[in-house]
Structures are given as structure tokens and as C-alpha cells.
Amino acid sequence: ALSWTGEALMETQASHTGNVTTHDRFLLGEDWTHRALGEHASVASFSAFSIALMTNQAPSDLVNDALKAGLDEVRHAKVSFDIASRLSGKEVGPGPLPPSSHEFGHDLKALALAVAREGCVDETLSAFAAAVEVEHINEVLEMGMQETLYSNIGRDMLTLIRDELVTIAMDESNHSALAWRTLGWVCGVDSNACDSVYTDVFEESHLEMRFKQRADSSFGKELAVLSSMRGEWTKIFNAHQVAHSDADEKPVTESICKKADIAEVWGDESGQSLLTSVTENVLRQVLCR
């Protein structure tokens, strides 16, 4: 695998006693601390991914985008630790990562399996989850939704979190696209490695388990989120197959590329959900490069 986990350092232990607002802020602070640790670990993960790409003689554009993705994760970690600190009322920062046990060698199968699990599945679902959370926060801001952890958070803080999540969602969609492009390259040079991904990672029961896990931990109604994640992921998976199929799918590809270009920049005035924009951003990079 290409990932690490780390620990968080806090000045003092936060207390979760008190009223509902304080308790909700504590829970959100804990949640954002966990996210920040994941973003922090991803900096190292993308560094390892970049080396793995170079070791396996990947195209330079993939290496270049992997290095850029690592810088995205630096920004995500800083923002997430800042949000966690504001919510918890305590300074939160990253602790040391555990020692690395990575060994780099020419192994396309290992690279393909890792990028499929951590990128094509997990990173893609992370982008979806961020987009779903943005829509959830918008409902709190615009309709005063109650009985959610965000209901008792001040409007300015909510707006800050929402805006940062929009950036994170679109950045993660770029990382998802990088994973799908990497898998596409592997499938073009090593069919056995590609077959292993379809057997070991894209097997239906495994995917369904990951979809349910992410939907369960996401904001919003679980069944609706699950259905949306499954549907959007399937669109990307189908596009990956089209991109690496011998069949003539030019009309389909042109339609997606034209539509994706229009939807490149998401905003409230667009009338399009962020989840749709996230998916179309991935589709454009998979099909239209």
C-alpha cells in the first residue's frame, strides 16, 4: 500500500462536556482532526506514489501530476488542522508519521492494485463525500436544517468550512482522475496487472462494501448518498472502459468532453450540484486528454 497513518498533537485535551453546541463542536473537531491526519499522511503517500511511478517508468505527465497532488495535500492538511483547531478550541497539529517500510521496485501489478484501491476507489469516494458535505452545509445555511452537527455552528464558520470543502472536493477529483489515468496506462502496457485489478479491487462485493462504508460516514441520508456515490462512480468506471476499449465510442466521448468543459468551474449560479461537477471533472480528464 502507498499510505501511512499518523498521530495528532494537541496543546491540551479538549473536553466534550457542556451544552449541545459545545458537544457538537467537540465532535466536529474530532472529525476534522481525523481528516487532517489523513490529509497529512497523504502528503507522504503521494511522495511514495511519485517514486513508484518513476520506478515503473510511467509517463512524465503522471509523475508531474502526482507531485502536484502532494502539494494539494499539504494545503488540505493545513486547512483541516486549522478548522479542527477552531472547532475544538485547542491548537491541533500533526504528530510524527511512523517509520516507512516502503520498498520500491519494478512491479506494475503492485502499483496497479494500490492505485486502484487508494485512488480509483477511495480517493474518488473522498471527492464524492466532500461534495455531498458541501450540499449538506448549504442546506443548513439556506434552509436552517436542524438536528445535524453543523446546525449549531456559526454562519461565518460554516461558510468557511463549505468553501474549503469545495476546493478539497475539486482537488480530490483531480487526484481521482490521476488514479484512473494511471490505471489506464498500466492496462495499456500490462494486461495481467490490469486483470488483477478487476478481480481483486473492482469485484462487486468489495466495491459495495466500500460504498456503504463511505455513505455511512458521510453527511446526508445514507441510502440517498449510497445511491449517488454508486451511480457517479459507475459513470467514471464506464468511462475508463470506454477510454481503453477498441470500440468506436467517439460520439459518446465528444459529448462528455463538451459537457465537461462547460461545467469546469462550479458555482452556486451554475444550477449544477458539486457532485455532478466532481464527476464531470474526472470524466474530462479520463476521456478528453
Beta strands, then each sheet from edge to edge (+ up, - down):
strand 1: 8-10
strand 2: 92-94
sheet 1: 1+ 2-
end
